[in-house]
Amino acid sequence: MTSSAADLAHRLAREAEAVCRLYLSNGRRVGNYWQVGDVRNTAGRSMFVRLKGRDRGRPAGKWTDAATSEHGDLLDVIRESCGLADFRDVADEARRFLSQPRSDPERDHWHGPSQAPTGSPESARRLFAMTRPIVGTLVETYLRHRGITNLNDIASLRFHPRCYYRPDRDEPTQTWPAMIAAVTDLEGHITGAHRTWLDPSGIDKAPIDTPRRAMGDLLGNAVRFGVAADVMAAGEGIETMLSLREVMPNMPMAAALSAAHLGAILFPATLRRLYIVRDSDRAGDSALEWLLGRTQAAGIEPIALSPRGGDFNEDLRELGIDALRALVRRQISPDDVLRFMQC
């Protein structure tokens, strides 16, 4: 194994359960192992992935298939579950998961001070610095079209009029207007950025293959709306959390950007109650299950918030704000109804 592969495998092993929940989603945790049918994510119980290492051998991330005697590490899991053949593609996918810069041969040996590696936290900070407030921009049009009207105090969202978009490494770069979201750690430092490219009309996302992409260090971090103390809500999508904010404008909220990252979100030391905002799909169920265990182990009260449709933005658009308010009111603590819900 090359030093690059060994380093990636080691970093993946530190997040073994998150890797398994994303790439081996047909399995489940059993003690210190993830159990699934095989490395290609078939349902079953013959393959075991060690989730936690020991002082003597048996490191985290190693797996064995008792039915076939196959064995390997988490790079093999990514390769087989995603159907990848070339190691560069496997490494790129691993780096995407770890929120590391993607490999770029033209930049591999660059050490100058004026450029930041593509996809790095520094690159994300520079992108965010090139943006402007969303008031009066296509971002405001886009959010209002999705039923989101409370745009006060959301400094984590900005507008870029000509944000670069590259469909593939071999295709020419395009430019589209974009909503840029700052991903921050618990201290408020920008560690990454999330881009939502927009149609020039502002009424929808841009008509491109992947209109949403994230960059930088995402694991444990989030797009934040307000500063959390003892109570906060956390979910996947930006629009989902902004929709919930329409009826609880004073509750601190965080968008982790994916189910896997939601399951790994870090909690403030002062947190005593976490509202887990789930999407109605299998990935949302997995994130909820994982966070229920993590919060209870940390002495934090978890409360699940479930939409009637696919997510809370869908509920806001299809049911209206009064129905959304009633739906949320039934699910949150009575103390927080008085504290956070808009009259």
N, C-alpha and C positions, 0 to 999 in steps of 0.2 A: 504494500500500500504506500503511495506517495505521501510526503509530509503534508501536502494540501488535503488529500483525502483523509489522512489520519486526524488532522485538526478538525475537519468538518464532522467526522464520525464522533470525535470526542465532544464537540459542542452540541451535537444532536443528542448524545447520550445524557447530557445534563438536563435536557428537556424531553426525556424518553416518553413520558406519558402523553405530553402534548403531541409528539410525533405520532404516536399510536392512535390517539383519538382522531387525528386528521386523516392519516393515510391507511389506517387499519380500522376504519369506522364500523365495520361489521363485527368487531370483537368487543370485549369488555374486560374490565380490571378484575383480577382474582388475586387477592393478597398483594404480593410484590411483583406480580406478573400481569402482562396483557395477554389475553387468550383469544385466538382467532383461528380460522380454518387453515390459512396458509399465507405466504408472503404476498400473494396477489389480492389479499383482502376478501377471500372467500369466507362466508360464514362457517363456523365450526369451532372445534376445540383442540386441534392437534398441535398448533403452533403456540409457543410461549416466548414472550419478550420480557426480559428482566427489566424492571422499572427503576430499581434502586441497586446500587453497587454495594459490594462488601469489601472489607479490608483485604481479604485474601481471595483473589480471583473473582470470577463471575461478575464482570463489570456490567454496569447498566447499559442497556441498548443492545446487548447480545441476544440472539434468538436461536431457537432450535425447533424444527418441525419433527415431531415424534413419528409422524406417518411416513416421511420421506427421508429422514436423517439430514435434510438440508439445514444449514446454519449460516449465520452471517451477522451483519451489523445493520444500523438504521439507514445507511446509504443504500444497502440492498433492498430494504423495505421501500424506500422512495423509488428506486429504479423499477422494481417489479410492480408495485401498486399503481404507478403512473404509466407503465409500459414504455419506459425510456431505454434507449440502447446506448447512446453515446455518453461517456462520463461527463463531458462538459455540460450536457443537459441535466444530468443528475446533480452535479455540483451547483448549477444555477438554481435548480429547484430547492436544494438544501439551503443555499444562501438566501433565497426568497423567504423560506420559512423562518430562518434565523434573523431575517431583516439585515443581512450583511450586503455590502455592495456586490452587484453581479460582476462576474469576470468580464473584462474588456481588454483584449490583447493590446490595444493602442495605449492603454493607461497603466498596464501592469508595472512598468518600470518608471513611472512618473513620480518624482518626489519634490517637485517645485512647489512653492508656497502659494501660487496664484490660482490653482485649480483644485477643486475638491473631487475625490473619486465619485464616479457616477453612482447614485443611490445611497450615498453615505449620509450620516446625520449632518455633517457640515454642508453637504449639497442641499439637504432639506432646509437647513437654516437660511442658506443663501436664497433659495427659491422663495421662502416665506418673506424674506426682506424685500423682495422685488414686487410684492403685491400691494393692494390698497384696500381700504374698508369696503364692505359690501353694499353700503347704502347707495341706492340709485344705480346699481350695476345689474348685470345679468344674473348674478347669484341671488339677489333679492327677488328678481322676477321668477327665477327657478323655484325658490323656496315657497314663495306665495302661491305659485301654481300648484304646489303640493300641499296647500292648506296651512302652511307655517307662516304666521304673521308676527309672532313675538320675536323680533330681531334685536332686542335690547341686550347690551352687555354680552355679546358673543364675539369677543376679540379673537377667538381661536379660528374663526372663519374669515377668509379674505378672498379677493378677486384678482385674477391674473388675466389680462385681455388676450395674450398670445402665448399660451403655455405649450411647450414642445410635447409632441406625441409621436412615438416611433412604433408603428405596428409590429415590426420585426427587426432584428438586427441587420438584415440584408435589404430592408426597405427604406425609402427616403423619409426624413423627418417631416412631420406636419405641425401646424400650429392651430390650436383651438382655444377659445375662452374657457376658463376653468375656475371652479371653486377649489380653493386651497385650504386645507385644514391643518393646523399645527398639532402634531402628536407630542405630548409632554410627559415627563416623569412626575413623581409625586412632589418634587420641589419646583415644578413649573418650567424646567429647562426643556427646550425643544430638542427632541431626539429623532424626529421624523416628520414626514408630511404625507398627507393623503390628497390625491388629485381626483376631482370629478370633472371631466371635460364636458362642456355644455354646447348644445346647439346654439347657433348665433341668435335664434329667436328667444332663447331663454326659457322656453316652455318645457324642455326635456333635456336629457343627456345627449351628447353628441352622437351622431350615427356612425360609430366606430366599434370595432370588435370588443375592446376592453375599455369602456369609458371611465372605469375606476381603477386606480393603481396607488399603491402605497410605497414609500421609500424610507430608509433610515432604520433605526432601532425601534421596533414596535412591541416586542414581547414584554408584557408587564405594564406597558404605557398605554395612553389613550388620548383621544380628542376630548378635552374637558370643557364643561360649561359650568362655571362656578368653582369655588374652592371647598372641597369636602371637609367636614369635621366629624360629627358623630353619625350623620345619616347621609346616604347618597344613593343614587340609582346608576346602574351600569348595564349597558346592552351592546348590541353589535353595531348597527348602522347610525350614521349621523342624522339622517332624516327621521329615523325611528325615535331617537332620543329628543330631537327638537320637537317632534309631535307630542311626546309625553310632557315636555316643558311647556306646551301650550296650556295645560291644565294644572301643572305644578311649577310655576315660573321661578319659584325661589329655592327649589330643591337642587343641590349640586348634582350634576350628571356627567357621565363619561361614556363615550362611544369607543369600544375596543376595536371596531372595524371588521371583525370576523368572529365566528363562534370559537375557533381555537384560541384566538387572542383574548376573547372574553373569559374563557376558562382560566387563563393565566394572569389576569389583571392583578396588579398589586394594590393592597389596601392601605389607606392612611393608618397610622398607629392609633389615632383617636376614634376610628370608626367603631360604631356599636350596632348599627343596623344597615344592611345592604338590600336594596330592592334589585332583584335580578330580573331584568327586562328580557324576556325570552321571545324569540321568533318561533312561529309554529311550524317547525320542521325537525328532522332528525338531528341535525347539527345543533339546533337550539336546545333540544332535549338533553343532548350530551353536555353542552356547556352548563346548563342548569344543574345537572346531576353533579358535575365536577365542582361547581362553585358551592353547592350545598355542603359538600364535604369539607371544602377548604374554609368556608366561613365558620362552620360549627367547630372545627378544630382550633380556629383562632379566637373563639369566644364572641363571634359576631352573629347577630340574629339575621338569618336570611329570610326574605319574603319574595316569592315569585310573583311577577306581574305578567299576566297572560293576555294577549290580544284576542279579540273575537275572530279576526281574519288572520292573514299571514303575518302581519306586524302592526305596530301602532300607527304608522303612517297610512297604511291601508285603511285602518279603522277611522282615522281622522277624515280621510277623503271620502269614504263611502258612508260612514254613519253620522258624521258631523261632530262638532266640538262638544255639544251638550251630551250626546250619547257616550262619547269618549270620557268625559268628566265623570259621568255616572258609573261607567265600567271601572275606571281607576279607583274611584271613591270606595267601591265595594271591596277592593283588594288591599288597600293600604291600612296601616295602623290608625285607629281613631285619633291618637295624638298628632299624627302627621297630617290628618285631614285639616285640623285646626291650624297647624303650623305652616303647611306648604300649599294647600289647595286654594286656587283663586275663587273668590266668591262670585 
